[in-house]
Amino acid sequence: MVFDSIIADLQEYYEAFISLLPQFITGILVLFIFWVLSKILKRILQRALDPKFEDKLVLRFILKTVNLIFFGIAVLVFLKIIGLGDIAMGIWGTAGIGAFVIGFAFKDIGEHFLAGFILAFNRPFGIGDVIEVDDRAGKVVGLNLRNTHIKSFDGKDVYIPNGIVVKHPLSNYTIDGFLRNEFEIEIKIDADIDKATSIIYRVINEHPYVLKNKKKPDINIAYVGNQSIKMRVLYWIDTTDENVNTFRIRLELVRGIVEQFNRNQIDFPERITDLSI
């Protein structure tokens, strides 16, 4: 009796499988078509976006996201074809609720994630640019989906959340490849200003890494006191040149000016402290 019941159940399952076989084959064919389309779309997107992305992590994420979307749609269509449309709608509804709960729980992470996409597609800086955001300055080392990685001038690795980068004003000092530096130097009030200016210009123009044509150096008076005149020296450098070292250039310029001032009797002011009792 039990054996007859098992045989009847197996016969029923076999007939159900035979009746669903055409839909199942059609569903498998649809999955294959979706798989081929996802591969084609991936190649098209990779060719179109690869030149625009220095950070390949973002590009890989976009391509994986596209594949995941195609896979999800293919599974839902497959279930619909073989007569499991109710299960497909249940999966869709569960996914929507799960996405809402996860999105609410990880709101800040999602914010930085979306900000990473904004920076990737409309990037206000590139790898190697010197930027300042939220009182943090340094050279851009990398960009991922959550953080912007910069190397500060004192050697620290700073990871700024992308949401902060998008929300706060951002200064890019090297977006066009040029960076202006400056320093100040004091001379006595009775020193020959024209002679001092000529010496400064000569030292600056003789330096191989200071720009002379597109961005010319300049000198202005920053302060005039009872005992001294403070001169501000401004000059430009090319940040795309790998041999350029900002701090070394400034040191060489200051040292050269001081040496020439000493040779040409351009005196520096003495520090005078008034003591009132």
C-alpha positions in Angstrom: 0.0 0.0 0.0 2.8 2.4 0.9 4.8 1.4 -2.1 1.8 2.1 -4.4 1.5 5.6 -2.8 5.2 6.3 -3.4 4.8 5.2 -7.0 1.8 7.4 -7.5 3.6 10.5 -6.0 6.6 9.9 -8.3 4.3 9.5 -11.3 2.7 12.8 -10.3 6.1 14.6 -10.0 7.2 13.2 -13.3 4.1 14.4 -15.1 4.5 17.8 -13.5 8.2 18.0 -14.6 7.2 17.0 -18.1 4.5 19.7 -18.2 7.0 22.3 -16.9 9.9 21.2 -19.2 9.2 23.6 -22.1 8.9 26.5 -19.6 12.1 25.4 -17.9 14.0 25.2 -21.1 12.8 28.6 -22.1 13.8 30.0 -18.7 17.3 28.5 -19.1 17.5 30.1 -22.6 16.5 33.4 -21.2 19.2 33.1 -18.4 21.8 32.4 -21.1 20.6 35.5 -23.2 20.8 37.7 -20.1 24.3 36.3 -19.4 25.5 37.1 -22.9 23.9 40.6 -22.8 25.6 41.3 -19.4 29.0 40.3 -20.9 28.5 42.6 -23.9 27.3 45.5 -21.8 30.3 45.0 -19.5 32.7 45.3 -22.4 31.0 48.4 -23.8 31.0 50.1 -20.4 34.6 49.1 -19.7 35.8 50.6 -23.1 33.8 53.7 -22.6 34.7 54.4 -18.9 38.2 53.0 -18.6 39.9 56.1 -20.0 37.9 58.3 -17.6 38.8 56.5 -14.4 42.2 56.6 -12.8 40.9 54.7 -9.8 40.0 51.3 -11.3 38.3 50.2 -8.0 35.3 52.5 -8.9 35.2 51.1 -12.4 35.3 47.5 -11.2 32.5 48.2 -8.8 30.3 49.8 -11.5 30.8 46.8 -13.7 30.0 44.3 -10.9 26.9 46.3 -10.0 25.7 46.1 -13.6 26.2 42.3 -13.6 24.4 42.0 -10.3 21.4 43.9 -11.6 21.3 41.8 -14.8 21.5 38.6 -12.7 18.7 39.7 -10.4 16.4 40.6 -13.3 17.3 37.3 -15.1 16.4 35.3 -12.0 13.0 37.0 -11.6 12.2 36.5 -15.2 13.2 32.9 -15.0 10.9 32.3 -12.0 8.1 34.1 -13.8 8.5 31.9 -17.0 8.4 28.6 -15.1 5.2 29.6 -13.2 6.7 30.8 -10.0 5.7 34.4 -10.4 4.4 34.7 -6.8 7.8 33.6 -5.5 9.5 36.2 -7.7 7.2 39.0 -6.4 8.0 37.8 -2.9 11.7 38.0 -3.5 11.3 41.5 -5.0 9.3 42.7 -2.0 11.7 41.2 0.5 14.6 42.8 -1.3 12.9 46.2 -1.1 12.2 45.9 2.6 15.8 44.6 3.3 17.3 47.5 1.3 15.2 50.0 3.2 16.3 48.5 6.6 19.9 48.3 5.6 19.9 51.7 4.1 18.5 53.2 7.3 20.9 51.4 9.5 23.9 52.4 7.4 22.8 55.9 6.4 26.3 57.5 6.9 28.0 54.7 4.9 25.5 55.0 2.1 26.0 58.8 2.1 29.8 58.4 1.7 29.2 55.6 -0.9 27.0 57.9 -3.1 29.5 60.7 -2.6 32.2 58.4 -3.9 30.2 58.0 -7.1 29.8 61.7 -7.4 33.5 62.3 -7.0 34.3 59.5 -9.4 32.1 60.9 -12.2 32.6 64.6 -11.6 36.0 64.5 -9.9 37.3 68.0 -8.7 40.8 66.6 -8.3 43.1 63.9 -9.7 45.7 61.5 -8.3 48.7 63.6 -7.3 46.8 66.9 -6.9 47.3 69.0 -3.7 44.0 69.8 -2.1 42.6 71.2 1.1 39.2 70.3 2.6 37.9 70.7 6.1 41.3 72.2 7.2 43.1 69.1 6.0 45.7 69.6 3.2 47.8 67.1 1.3 48.5 65.3 -1.9 45.8 63.0 -3.2 46.9 59.3 -3.1 43.7 57.5 -4.0 39.9 57.5 -4.0 37.7 54.5 -3.1 34.0 54.2 -2.6 34.1 55.6 1.0 37.2 57.6 1.5 39.5 60.1 -0.2 43.1 59.2 0.7 45.6 62.1 1.0 49.2 62.3 2.2 49.7 65.3 4.4 52.9 67.4 4.1 54.1 66.0 7.4 53.8 62.4 6.1 50.5 61.4 7.6 48.0 59.3 5.7 44.6 61.0 6.1 41.4 59.3 5.0 38.6 61.8 4.5 35.0 60.4 4.2 33.7 61.3 0.7 30.6 62.8 2.2 32.7 65.5 3.9 34.6 66.1 0.6 31.3 66.7 -1.2 29.7 68.8 1.5 32.6 71.1 2.4 34.4 73.7 0.2 37.4 72.1 -1.5 40.6 73.9 -2.7 42.6 72.3 -5.4 46.0 74.0 -5.6 47.3 72.1 -8.6 44.4 71.3 -10.9 46.1 73.1 -13.8 49.5 71.8 -12.9 50.8 75.1 -11.4 51.3 75.9 -7.7 52.2 79.3 -6.3 54.5 79.5 -3.3 55.7 82.5 -1.3 57.9 83.6 1.5 58.8 86.8 3.2 62.2 88.4 3.9 63.0 91.6 5.9 65.6 94.2 5.2 66.6 97.4 7.1 64.5 100.5 6.6 67.4 102.3 5.1 68.5 99.5 2.7 68.5 100.0 -1.0 65.1 98.5 -2.0 65.8 98.6 -5.8 69.1 96.7 -5.3 67.4 94.2 -3.0 64.6 93.7 -5.5 67.1 93.2 -8.3 69.0 90.6 -6.3 65.8 88.7 -5.5 64.7 88.6 -9.1 68.1 87.4 -10.2 68.2 84.5 -7.7 64.7 83.4 -8.5 65.1 83.6 -12.3 68.3 81.5 -12.1 66.6 78.6 -10.4 65.8 75.9 -12.9 62.5 74.8 -11.4 60.9 78.3 -11.0 58.6 79.2 -13.9 59.6 82.4 -15.8 57.3 82.5 -18.9 53.7 81.4 -18.2 53.8 82.3 -14.5 56.3 85.0 -13.7 57.6 85.6 -10.2 56.7 88.8 -8.4 57.7 90.8 -5.4 55.6 93.2 -3.3 55.9 95.0 0.0 54.1 93.2 2.8 55.0 95.5 5.7 56.8 98.8 6.5 57.9 99.4 10.1 60.1 101.7 12.0 63.2 99.5 11.6 62.5 97.2 8.7 60.7 96.6 5.4 59.2 93.2 4.9 59.1 92.0 1.2 56.9 89.1 0.0 58.4 86.9 -2.7 55.9 85.0 -4.9 56.9 82.4 -7.5 55.3 79.5 -9.4 56.4 75.9 -9.9 55.2 73.1 -12.2 53.7 70.3 -10.1 53.6 67.9 -13.0 57.4 67.8 -12.9 58.5 64.8 -10.8 61.8 66.5 -9.9 60.1 69.4 -8.2 60.3 69.5 -4.5 58.4 72.5 -3.0 60.3 72.6 0.3 63.8 72.2 -1.3 63.1 75.0 -3.8 62.0 77.4 -1.1 65.1 76.5 0.9 67.4 77.1 -2.0 65.8 80.4 -2.9 66.0 81.8 0.6 69.6 80.6 1.0 70.6 82.1 -2.3 69.0 85.5 -1.5 70.6 85.6 2.0 74.0 84.9 0.5 73.6 87.6 -2.1 72.4 90.1 0.4 75.4 89.5 2.6 77.8 89.9 -0.4 76.1 93.2 -1.5 75.8 94.8 2.0 72.0 94.5 2.1 71.6 94.4 5.9 68.9 92.5 7.8 67.1 94.4 10.7 68.3 93.8 14.3 65.7 92.6 16.7 65.1 95.4 19.3 63.1 94.8 22.4 61.6 97.7 24.3 61.4 97.1 28.1 59.1 99.5 30.0 59.2 99.6 33.7 
